[in-house]
Amino acid sequence: MTRSDTGAAAGARAERPRILTGDTPTGRLHLGHWVGSVKRRVELQSTHECYFILANYHAFTTRVDQSAEIRADTIEIVRDYLAMGIDPEKATIFLQSEIPAIHELCFLFAMLLPFNRVMRNPTLKDEIKVKGLGDNYSFGFPLYAVGQTSDILTFRPVGVPVGEDQVPHLELTREVARRFNQVFCGVPTDIEDDDHVKHGGVFPIPRADVGKVGRLVGTDGVNKMSKSLGNAVFISDTTKEVEKKIMKIFTGRQSPTEPGDVNNALFQWVDAFFPDAARVAELKDRYARGDNIGDGHVKKELAEQVNALLEPMRKRRAELEGSDDLVLEVLKKGCARANETAERTLEMARKAAGLHFFPRRLSY
């Protein structure tokens, strides 16, 4: 394996607890990504050894005829990562398609999961429904649920920062890790999750790390924020675009003197983006009492807070426009570093499963 980094920085990363999370390239990132996971990643990159995966193979499960668009989306997400504050000197950003060990382990993990267990995954069911796939999806579509377990376990993390909707996927990963350790490593079934490695297991049983806001409702006030539903505020939106979209957040309230529900979509956004807890409490009190405070007033303040958050991100992103060279260099270094870790895991897994016949060397 060719070393991609040396010295104190690499040593410091290796001494920290490891996490892995990432995104499937479906377009630009939005505020739902920020509050659901990316904000937590930015916080953790200074205290943890962080691996952030661009799951570009998974994008093919529903867009197999759009390979050029998937490649472009992948580049755009890296720009968003860098703009949002992910530092490639602190965290490893890499491409799923460039890590062979992920795909080898996916095949092995598929043998540990009954097909009907995969299809019971609630997140998978929701995606089939939301995307209107019916029975018209490829075999690769349910396979991606197994692929996600491989994306994660290849890097043997102790935690996975995720949005609330991804927790069921992580439970499948935890099941695979337990099953592998029990079948191939002799870990007893009554061992606590945190003790699997101590008892000879290859894989830690990773925990979900859900952010303060596990799921951000979109501007329609009903559905989770999503590019495909047209209810998203993107990291790259202009000040005016942000204001216009936030003014569309639907609550159903008719009058500023009408007592309002502070659990509605608008106040979920207030909770997520107002840094001043005292101001949040004041707004909620007046809104709940119908104390002459309209939705428009709250939305105006909300837009100011969101734009204050996004402005430095927009500036950083503007500096990355016009050339893919910097993004590709970040990915090349990240993939080299990720392959080192992945190959070590694969070697351990192959030995445990009796699949190790010869040593191999992967250079990148």
KEKE-3310 file (N, C-alpha, C; in steps of 0.2 Angstrom, whole numbers, plus 5000, padded with zeros to 4 digits):
npx = (5004:5003:5009:4999:4999:5010:5018:5015:5002:4995:4997:4990:4977:4975:4975:4963:4945:4936:4925:4912:4903:4892:4887:4875:4878:4866:4864:4866:4870:4859:4850:4844:4854:4864:4859:4856:4867:4880:4884:4887:4898:4907:4910:4915:4927:4938:4940:4939:4944:4940:4930:4923:4912:4908:4895:4895:4892:4880:4871:4868:4858:4845:4848:4854:4856:4862:4875:4885:4879:4879:4893:4895:4887:4894:4906:4901:4895:4907:4912:4902:4905:4917:4915:4906:4914:4921:4937:4949:4962:4960:4950:4945:4940:4932:4929:4917:4918:4931:4937:4941:4939:4927:4918:4921:4918:4905:4899:4902:4895:4882:4879:4876:4864:4847:4836:4822:4824:4832:4823:4813:4818:4814:4817:4821:4809:4802:4808:4806:4792:4791:4799:4791:4793:4787:4786:4796:4811:4828:4838:4849:4844:4838:4850:4858:4856:4863:4875:4877:4880:4892:4900:4901:4906:4918:4927:4927:4921:4917:4906:4892:4888:4872:4856:4840:4832:4840:4844:4838:4845:4857:4855:4854:4867:4873:4868:4874:4887:4887:4883:4894:4905:4901:4899:4911:4921:4919:4913:4903:4885:4880:4887:4890:4887:4898:4909:4913:4925:4934:4933:4937:4931:4931:4924:4919:4903:4894:4888:4874:4874:4865:4861:4856:4845:4836:4829:4824:4811:4804:4802:4788:4782:4778:4784:4800:4815:4820:4828:4822:4808:4807:4807:4818:4831:4846:4863:4871:4862:4857:4856:4843:4836:4836:4828:4816:4812:4810:4800:4790:4787:4775:4762:4749:4743:4732:4731:4740:4735:4730:4732:4746:4754:4768:4775:4776:4781:4788:4793:4801:4812:4816:4821:4831:4840:4842:4853:4852:4845:4836:4829:4822:4814:4806:4800:4792:4784:4776:4770:4763:4753:4747:4751:4750:4760:4765:4767:4775:4784:4791:4797:4805:4815:4820:4825:4836:4844:4847:4854:4865:4871:4874:4882:4896:4899:4894:4904:4916:4912:4911:4924:4928:4923:4923:4934:4939:4950:4955:4946:4947:4960:4959:4950:4958:4969:4961:4956:4967:4971:4960:4960:4971:4966:4955:4960:4967:4956:4949:4959:4959:4946:4945:4955:4948:4936:4941:4946:4958:4971:4983:4994:4991:4994:4989:4991:4990)
npy = (4994:5011:5024:5038:5049:5055:5056:5068:5073:5062:5052:5058:5058:5044:5041:5045:5042:5034:5039:5037:5044:5050:5055:5051:5056:5067:5079:5097:5101:5105:5114:5105:5094:5100:5103:5090:5082:5087:5098:5092:5084:5094:5099:5087:5084:5089:5082:5069:5054:5056:5050:5053:5048:5049:5042:5036:5025:5021:5031:5026:5017:5022:5030:5025:5028:5041:5044:5054:5065:5061:5061:5074:5079:5074:5081:5093:5091:5089:5102:5109:5103:5108:5121:5122:5120:5108:5101:5095:5092:5088:5079:5064:5064:5055:5044:5032:5023:5021:5013:4997:4987:4990:4985:4971:4967:4970:4960:4949:4952:4952:4939:4936:4941:4939:4940:4945:4952:4963:4969:4973:4985:5000:5013:5010:5005:5017:5025:5018:5021:5036:5039:5033:5020:5008:4992:4993:4993:4991:4976:4981:4991:4987:4981:4991:4994:4984:4988:5000:4995:4990:5001:5008:4998:4994:5004:5003:5011:5019:5027:5034:5048:5053:5058:5058:5049:5040:5031:5018:5011:5011:5002:4990:4989:4987:4974:4966:4968:4962:4949:4944:4945:4935:4923:4922:4925:4920:4927:4927:4926:4933:4944:4961:4975:4985:4977:4969:4969:4968:4954:4948:4951:4957:4969:4984:4988:5000:5016:5026:5044:5056:5072:5088:5092:5080:5079:5090:5099:5103:5118:5117:5113:5101:5089:5080:5090:5091:5089:5084:5086:5099:5108:5114:5123:5128:5127:5135:5145:5161:5177:5183:5172:5164:5171:5172:5159:5155:5163:5156:5145:5134:5136:5137:5146:5160:5173:5186:5188:5176:5162:5152:5137:5131:5120:5119:5118:5130:5134:5124:5127:5139:5134:5127:5136:5149:5156:5162:5158:5164:5173:5164:5159:5170:5173:5161:5162:5173:5170:5158:5164:5172:5185:5197:5194:5190:5177:5181:5190:5182:5174:5183:5187:5174:5172:5181:5175:5163:5167:5174:5163:5156:5165:5165:5153:5153:5162:5155:5144:5151:5154:5141:5139:5136:5128:5111:5106:5107:5101:5088:5085:5085:5074:5064:5063:5059:5047:5039:5039:5033:5020:5014:5012:5004:4993:4987:4983:4974:4964:4959:4954:4945:4935:4931:4925:4914:4917:4921:4918:4922:4936:4953:4968:4984:4998:5015)
npz = (5000:4995:5005:5009:5018:5030:5046:5060:5059:5053:5063:5074:5069:5069:5082:5087:5091:5078:5065:5052:5039:5026:5009:4996:4979:4974:4969:4973:4990:5004:5017:5025:5025:5031:5045:5048:5047:5042:5049:5062:5057:5054:5067:5073:5066:5072:5083:5081:5071:5055:5041:5026:5015:4997:4990:4976:4968:4973:4968:4956:4957:4955:4944:4933:4920:4920:4921:4918:4924:4937:4940:4939:4950:4960:4961:4964:4977:4984:4983:4990:5003:5006:5007:5017:5028:5030:5032:5022:5027:5040:5039:5030:5013:5002:4987:4985:4974:4971:4980:4982:4992:4998:4990:4989:5002:5003:4995:5003:5015:5010:5011:5024:5027:5027:5013:5015:5026:5022:5014:5023:5028:5034:5029:5016:5011:5011:5002:4990:4989:4990:4978:4969:4963:4963:4958:4949:4950:4950:4954:4960:4968:4981:4985:4988:5001:5008:5003:5010:5023:5020:5016:5028:5038:5032:5036:5050:5060:5076:5077:5068:5061:5057:5049:5056:5048:5043:5053:5053:5043:5048:5059:5052:5048:5060:5064:5054:5057:5070:5067:5058:5067:5076:5068:5061:5069:5082:5092:5107:5107:5118:5121:5125:5114:5114:5117:5108:5099:5109:5112:5101:5089:5072:5068:5076:5084:5077:5083:5081:5078:5080:5075:5083:5076:5069:5058:5045:5041:5025:5014:5011:5022:5026:5021:5022:5019:5003:4987:4976:4979:4978:4989:4995:5003:4997:5000:4992:4988:4984:4994:4991:4986:4997:5006:4998:4998:5011:5015:5010:5018:5025:5037:5039:5048:5051:5056:5065:5077:5081:5091:5090:5084:5091:5088:5074:5057:5054:5067:5069:5061:5067:5079:5074:5068:5075:5085:5098:5112:5121:5113:5105:5114:5118:5105:5104:5115:5112:5100:5103:5111:5102:5101:5093:5083:5067:5055:5045:5051:5059:5049:5042:5052:5053:5040:5040:5050:5044:5032:5038:5043:5030:5023:5024:5019:5006:5001:5002:4993:4981:4978:4974:4962:4944:4941:4942:4947:4960:4968:4963:4967:4981:4982:4977:4986:4997:4993:4992:5005:5011:5005:5011:5024:5022:5015:5026:5034:5026:5024:5037:5038:5028:5033:5044:5039:5032:5019:5015:5005:4999:5002:4997:4987:4986:4976:4974)
capx = (5000:5007:5007:4996:5001:5014:5020:5011:4995:4992:4997:4985:4970:4974:4973:4956:4939:4934:4918:4911:4897:4893:4881:4874:4877:4860:4864:4869:4868:4854:4850:4843:4860:4868:4857:4855:4873:4886:4886:4890:4904:4912:4912:4919:4933:4944:4941:4939:4947:4934:4930:4917:4911:4903:4893:4893:4889:4873:4867:4866:4852:4839:4850:4859:4857:4864:4882:4888:4876:4881:4899:4895:4884:4899:4910:4897:4895:4914:4913:4898:4908:4923:4912:4902:4919:4925:4944:4953:4968:4957:4945:4946:4934:4934:4924:4915:4919:4938:4939:4939:4938:4920:4913:4922:4915:4898:4897:4902:4890:4876:4878:4874:4857:4841:4833:4817:4826:4834:4817:4809:4821:4809:4820:4820:4801:4800:4811:4802:4786:4792:4801:4786:4796:4782:4790:4800:4817:4833:4841:4854:4841:4839:4857:4862:4855:4868:4881:4878:4883:4899:4902:4902:4910:4925:4931:4927:4920:4913:4900:4890:4883:4867:4850:4835:4829:4845:4845:4836:4850:4863:4853:4855:4874:4875:4866:4879:4893:4887:4883:4900:4909:4898:4900:4918:4926:4918:4911:4897:4879:4877:4892:4888:4890:4904:4914:4914:4932:4938:4932:4940:4927:4934:4921:4915:4896:4894:4882:4871:4876:4860:4862:4851:4839:4837:4825:4822:4805:4806:4798:4781:4779:4775:4789:4807:4818:4823:4829:4817:4802:4806:4806:4824:4835:4852:4869:4873:4857:4858:4852:4836:4833:4834:4822:4810:4810:4808:4793:4785:4786:4768:4760:4741:4740:4729:4731:4745:4732:4728:4737:4750:4757:4776:4778:4775:4787:4792:4797:4807:4817:4818:4825:4838:4845:4842:4858:4850:4839:4832:4825:4818:4809:4802:4796:4788:4779:4771:4767:4758:4748:4744:4752:4752:4766:4763:4772:4780:4789:4796:4801:4810:4820:4823:4829:4842:4848:4850:4858:4871:4875:4876:4886:4903:4899:4894:4910:4920:4910:4912:4931:4930:4920:4927:4939:4938:4957:4956:4941:4949:4966:4956:4947:4964:4972:4957:4955:4973:4971:4954:4962:4975:4962:4950:4963:4968:4950:4948:4964:4956:4940:4947:4957:4943:4932:4945:4947:4965:4976:4989:4994:4990:4996:4985:4994:4985)
capy = (5000:5017:5029:5044:5054:5053:5061:5069:5073:5055:5049:5061:5055:5037:5040:5047:5038:5035:5040:5037:5046:5053:5056:5049:5062:5068:5086:5101:5100:5110:5115:5098:5091:5104:5102:5083:5078:5090:5102:5088:5082:5099:5098:5081:5083:5091:5078:5062:5052:5056:5048:5055:5045:5050:5035:5038:5019:5021:5035:5022:5013:5025:5035:5022:5032:5048:5044:5061:5070:5059:5063:5082:5080:5072:5086:5099:5090:5091:5110:5110:5100:5112:5128:5121:5119:5102:5102:5089:5091:5085:5073:5061:5064:5050:5041:5024:5019:5020:5009:4990:4983:4991:4980:4964:4966:4970:4953:4944:4954:4950:4932:4936:4945:4936:4945:4948:4957:4969:4972:4976:4991:5005:5018:5007:5006:5024:5028:5015:5025:5043:5039:5030:5015:5002:4986:4994:4995:4986:4972:4985:4996:4984:4979:4997:4994:4980:4992:5005:4992:4989:5008:5009:4993:4994:5008:5000:5016:5018:5031:5036:5054:5052:5061:5053:5044:5035:5026:5011:5008:5009:4996:4984:4988:4984:4967:4963:4967:4957:4942:4943:4943:4929:4918:4921:4927:4916:4931:4924:4930:4937:4949:4968:4978:4988:4973:4964:4969:4965:4947:4945:4953:4961:4975:4987:4989:5007:5019:5032:5050:5060:5079:5091:5092:5074:5079:5096:5099:5108:5124:5115:5113:5094:5083:5081:5094:5086:5093:5081:5088:5106:5111:5114:5129:5126:5130:5140:5149:5168:5180:5184:5166:5161:5175:5170:5152:5155:5166:5151:5140:5134:5134:5137:5151:5165:5180:5187:5188:5169:5158:5148:5130:5132:5114:5118:5118:5137:5135:5119:5131:5144:5130:5125:5141:5154:5155:5165:5154:5169:5176:5159:5158:5176:5172:5156:5164:5178:5166:5154:5168:5176:5192:5202:5192:5186:5172:5185:5193:5177:5172:5188:5186:5168:5173:5185:5171:5158:5171:5175:5156:5154:5170:5163:5147:5156:5165:5149:5140:5155:5153:5135:5138:5137:5123:5105:5103:5107:5096:5081:5084:5083:5067:5059:5061:5056:5040:5035:5038:5028:5014:5011:5009:4999:4986:4984:4980:4968:4959:4956:4951:4939:4930:4928:4921:4909:4919:4924:4913:4926:4943:4957:4974:4989:5004:5020)
capz = (5000:4995:5010:5007:5022:5035:5051:5066:5057:5052:5069:5078:5067:5071:5090:5089:5089:5071:5062:5045:5036:5019:5005:4989:4975:4970:4968:4978:4997:5007:5024:5028:5025:5036:5052:5049:5048:5040:5055:5066:5055:5055:5074:5075:5063:5076:5089:5079:5064:5051:5034:5023:5008:4992:4988:4969:4965:4975:4964:4950:4959:4952:4939:4929:4913:4920:4924:4918:4929:4944:4941:4940:4956:4965:4961:4967:4984:4987:4984:4996:5009:5008:5008:5024:5033:5031:5031:5020:5031:5046:5037:5023:5009:4996:4983:4985:4968:4971:4986:4980:4998:5000:4985:4991:5008:5001:4993:5009:5020:5008:5013:5031:5028:5023:5008:5017:5031:5019:5011:5028:5030:5033:5024:5009:5009:5010:4996:4985:4989:4988:4971:4964:4960:4963:4957:4944:4952:4949:4959:4964:4973:4988:4986:4991:5008:5010:5001:5015:5028:5018:5016:5035:5041:5029:5040:5057:5064:5082:5077:5062:5061:5052:5050:5059:5043:5041:5058:5051:5039:5053:5063:5048:5048:5067:5063:5050:5061:5075:5064:5056:5073:5079:5063:5059:5075:5088:5098:5109:5106:5123:5122:5124:5108:5115:5119:5102:5097:5114:5112:5095:5083:5068:5068:5081:5082:5077:5086:5077:5081:5077:5076:5086:5072:5066:5051:5044:5036:5019:5014:5010:5029:5027:5019:5023:5014:4997:4980:4971:4981:4977:4995:4999:5003:4996:5003:4987:4986:4985:4999:4989:4985:5003:5008:4995:4999:5018:5015:5008:5023:5026:5043:5040:5052:5047:5059:5070:5084:5082:5095:5085:5086:5091:5085:5067:5053:5055:5073:5069:5058:5072:5084:5071:5066:5079:5090:5104:5115:5124:5108:5103:5119:5117:5099:5105:5119:5109:5094:5106:5114:5097:5104:5087:5079:5062:5052:5041:5055:5061:5043:5041:5056:5051:5034:5042:5053:5039:5028:5042:5043:5024:5019:5023:5015:4999:4999:5001:4988:4975:4977:4971:4956:4938:4940:4946:4949:4967:4971:4961:4971:4987:4982:4975:4992:5001:4991:4994:5013:5013:5003:5016:5030:5019:5014:5032:5036:5021:5026:5044:5037:5024:5037:5049:5035:5028:5012:5014:5003:4997:5003:4991:4988:4982:4975:4971)
cpx = (5004:5004:5004:4998:5006:5015:5015:5004:4991:4992:4991:4978:4969:4973:4966:4951:4937:4927:4918:4904:4898:4887:4881:4874:4871:4859:4867:4866:4863:4854:4848:4849:4864:4866:4857:4862:4880:4888:4890:4897:4909:4914:4916:4926:4939:4945:4941:4942:4941:4935:4923:4917:4906:4901:4890:4890:4882:4868:4865:4860:4846:4841:4855:4861:4859:4871:4886:4886:4878:4888:4899:4892:4890:4904:4907:4897:4902:4914:4908:4902:4913:4920:4908:4907:4922:4932:4947:4959:4966:4953:4947:4940:4936:4928:4923:4918:4927:4941:4937:4936:4930:4916:4915:4918:4908:4895:4897:4897:4883:4874:4875:4867:4852:4838:4827:4818:4828:4827:4812:4812:4816:4811:4820:4813:4799:4802:4808:4795:4787:4794:4796:4789:4791:4787:4795:4807:4822:4835:4846:4851:4841:4846:4860:4861:4861:4875:4882:4882:4891:4903:4905:4907:4917:4930:4931:4926:4916:4907:4899:4886:4878:4861:4845:4833:4834:4847:4843:4841:4856:4861:4855:4863:4876:4873:4871:4885:4893:4887:4890:4905:4907:4900:4907:4923:4925:4916:4904:4891:4877:4882:4889:4891:4897:4910:4916:4921:4936:4938:4934:4936:4931:4931:4918:4908:4895:4888:4880:4872:4871:4861:4856:4845:4839:4834:4822:4816:4806:4801:4790:4778:4777:4781:4796:4810:4821:4823:4823:4810:4801:4805:4812:4827:4842:4858:4871:4868:4859:4854:4845:4833:4831:4828:4816:4807:4807:4801:4788:4783:4779:4767:4752:4738:4738:4730:4737:4742:4730:4734:4740:4753:4765:4779:4778:4782:4792:4796:4802:4813:4820:4823:4831:4843:4845:4848:4856:4844:4834:4827:4820:4812:4804:4797:4790:4782:4774:4767:4762:4752:4744:4745:4755:4759:4764:4769:4777:4785:4794:4800:4806:4816:4824:4828:4836:4847:4851:4855:4865:4875:4878:4881:4893:4904:4898:4900:4915:4919:4912:4920:4933:4927:4925:4932:4938:4944:4957:4952:4944:4956:4964:4954:4953:4967:4968:4956:4961:4973:4966:4956:4966:4971:4958:4954:4965:4962:4949:4953:4961:4950:4941:4950:4952:4938:4935:4946:4954:4970:4983:4989:4994:4992:4992:4989:4989:4988)
cpy = (5006:5022:5035:5050:5051:5058:5062:5070:5066:5051:5052:5058:5048:5036:5042:5042:5039:5035:5039:5040:5048:5054:5053:5055:5062:5075:5090:5100:5106:5110:5109:5094:5094:5102:5094:5079:5082:5095:5098:5085:5088:5100:5093:5080:5085:5087:5070:5061:5051:5054:5049:5053:5048:5044:5035:5031:5019:5025:5031:5018:5015:5029:5032:5025:5039:5048:5051:5066:5068:5061:5071:5083:5079:5077:5092:5097:5091:5098:5112:5109:5106:5119:5127:5120:5113:5103:5096:5088:5088:5079:5070:5061:5059:5047:5033:5020:5018:5016:5001:4986:4984:4986:4973:4963:4966:4963:4948:4946:4952:4943:4931:4939:4941:4942:4948:4953:4963:4973:4975:4983:4997:5011:5016:5007:5013:5027:5025:5019:5032:5043:5036:5025:5009:4996:4987:4997:4989:4982:4976:4990:4993:4983:4985:4997:4990:4984:4997:5002:4991:4996:5009:5005:4993:4999:5008:5006:5014:5022:5033:5042:5054:5057:5055:5048:5039:5030:5019:5007:5007:5003:4990:4983:4985:4976:4963:4962:4962:4950:4940:4941:4937:4923:4916:4922:4923:4920:4928:4929:4934:4943:4956:4971:4981:4984:4968:4963:4966:4957:4944:4947:4957:4968:4977:4988:4996:5010:5025:5038:5055:5067:5082:5091:5086:5074:5086:5096:5104:5114:5123:5114:5106:5089:5085:5085:5089:5090:5090:5084:5096:5110:5113:5121:5126:5130:5136:5145:5157:5171:5180:5177:5163:5165:5173:5163:5151:5158:5161:5145:5140:5132:5134:5142:5157:5172:5180:5187:5181:5165:5153:5142:5131:5126:5113:5119:5125:5137:5129:5122:5136:5140:5128:5130:5148:5153:5158:5162:5159:5172:5171:5158:5164:5175:5167:5158:5168:5174:5162:5158:5172:5184:5197:5201:5188:5181:5176:5188:5188:5175:5177:5188:5179:5168:5176:5180:5165:5161:5172:5168:5155:5159:5167:5157:5148:5158:5160:5145:5144:5154:5146:5134:5139:5132:5117:5102:5102:5102:5089:5080:5082:5076:5062:5057:5058:5049:5036:5034:5032:5021:5010:5008:5003:4992:4983:4980:4973:4962:4955:4952:4944:4933:4927:4924:4915:4910:4921:4918:4916:4933:4947:4964:4979:4995:5009:5026)
cpz = (5000:5000:5007:5011:5027:5041:5057:5064:5056:5059:5074:5076:5070:5078:5092:5087:5082:5070:5055:5044:5029:5016:4998:4984:4971:4969:4974:4985:5000:5014:5028:5030:5031:5043:5053:5050:5047:5046:5060:5064:5056:5063:5076:5072:5067:5082:5087:5072:5060:5044:5032:5016:5004:4989:4981:4966:4967:4971:4958:4951:4956:4946:4934:4922:4914:4923:4923:4923:4936:4945:4943:4947:4962:4966:4965:4975:4987:4988:4990:5003:5011:5010:5015:5029:5034:5028:5029:5023:5038:5045:5031:5019:5003:4993:4984:4980:4967:4976:4985:4986:4999:4996:4987:4997:5007:4999:4999:5014:5017:5010:5020:5032:5024:5019:5011:5023:5028:5016:5016:5031:5029:5028:5017:5006:5007:5004:4990:4984:4987:4981:4966:4960:4959:4963:4952:4946:4951:4955:4964:4969:4980:4990:4990:4998:5011:5009:5007:5021:5027:5018:5023:5038:5038:5033:5047:5061:5071:5082:5070:5062:5055:5054:5053:5054:5042:5047:5057:5047:5043:5057:5058:5048:5055:5067:5059:5054:5067:5072:5061:5062:5076:5074:5062:5064:5081:5094:5100:5108:5112:5125:5121:5117:5109:5116:5114:5100:5103:5115:5105:5089:5079:5068:5074:5079:5083:5080:5081:5081:5077:5079:5080:5083:5068:5059:5051:5039:5031:5019:5013:5017:5031:5027:5021:5018:5009:4991:4976:4973:4980:4983:4999:4998:5002:4999:4998:4985:4988:4991:4997:4988:4992:5006:5005:4997:5007:5019:5013:5013:5026:5033:5044:5044:5048:5049:5064:5077:5086:5086:5090:5088:5085:5089:5078:5064:5054:5061:5073:5066:5063:5077:5081:5070:5070:5085:5097:5107:5118:5119:5105:5108:5119:5111:5101:5109:5116:5103:5097:5109:5108:5099:5098:5084:5073:5059:5048:5045:5057:5055:5042:5045:5055:5045:5036:5046:5048:5034:5031:5042:5036:5020:5019:5019:5008:4997:4997:4995:4981:4973:4973:4964:4950:4937:4945:4949:4956:4970:4969:4965:4978:4987:4981:4982:4997:5000:4993:5001:5015:5011:5008:5022:5028:5018:5021:5035:5032:5023:5033:5042:5033:5028:5041:5045:5031:5021:5010:5012:5001:5000:4997:4992:4983:4982:4972:4969)
residu = (MET:THR:ARG:SER:ASP:THR:GLY:ALA:ALA:ALA:GLY:ALA:ARG:ALA:GLU:ARG:PRO:ARG:ILE:LEU:THR:GLY:ASP:THR:PRO:THR:GLY:ARG:LEU:HIS:LEU:GLY:HIS:TRP:VAL:GLY:SER:VAL:LYS:ARG:ARG:VAL:GLU:LEU:GLN:SER:THR:HIS:GLU:CYS:TYR:PHE:ILE:LEU:ALA:ASN:TYR:HIS:ALA:PHE:THR:THR:ARG:VAL:ASP:GLN:SER:ALA:GLU:ILE:ARG:ALA:ASP:THR:ILE:GLU:ILE:VAL:ARG:ASP:TYR:LEU:ALA:MET:GLY:ILE:ASP:PRO:GLU:LYS:ALA:THR:ILE:PHE:LEU:GLN:SER:GLU:ILE:PRO:ALA:ILE:HIS:GLU:LEU:CYS:PHE:LEU:PHE:ALA:MET:LEU:LEU:PRO:PHE:ASN:ARG:VAL:MET:ARG:ASN:PRO:THR:LEU:LYS:ASP:GLU:ILE:LYS:VAL:LYS:GLY:LEU:GLY:ASP:ASN:TYR:SER:PHE:GLY:PHE:PRO:LEU:TYR:ALA:VAL:GLY:GLN:THR:SER:ASP:ILE:LEU:THR:PHE:ARG:PRO:VAL:GLY:VAL:PRO:VAL:GLY:GLU:ASP:GLN:VAL:PRO:HIS:LEU:GLU:LEU:THR:ARG:GLU:VAL:ALA:ARG:ARG:PHE:ASN:GLN:VAL:PHE:CYS:GLY:VAL:PRO:THR:ASP:ILE:GLU:ASP:ASP:ASP:HIS:VAL:LYS:HIS:GLY:GLY:VAL:PHE:PRO:ILE:PRO:ARG:ALA:ASP:VAL:GLY:LYS:VAL:GLY:ARG:LEU:VAL:GLY:THR:ASP:GLY:VAL:ASN:LYS:MET:SER:LYS:SER:LEU:GLY:ASN:ALA:VAL:PHE:ILE:SER:ASP:THR:THR:LYS:GLU:VAL:GLU:LYS:LYS:ILE:MET:LYS:ILE:PHE:THR:GLY:ARG:GLN:SER:PRO:THR:GLU:PRO:GLY:ASP:VAL:ASN:ASN:ALA:LEU:PHE:GLN:TRP:VAL:ASP:ALA:PHE:PHE:PRO:ASP:ALA:ALA:ARG:VAL:ALA:GLU:LEU:LYS:ASP:ARG:TYR:ALA:ARG:GLY:ASP:ASN:ILE:GLY:ASP:GLY:HIS:VAL:LYS:LYS:GLU:LEU:ALA:GLU:GLN:VAL:ASN:ALA:LEU:LEU:GLU:PRO:MET:ARG:LYS:ARG:ARG:ALA:GLU:LEU:GLU:GLY:SER:ASP:ASP:LEU:VAL:LEU:GLU:VAL:LEU:LYS:LYS:GLY:CYS:ALA:ARG:ALA:ASN:GLU:THR:ALA:GLU:ARG:THR:LEU:GLU:MET:ALA:ARG:LYS:ALA:ALA:GLY:LEU:HIS:PHE:PHE:PRO:ARG:ARG:LEU:SER:TYR)
# end
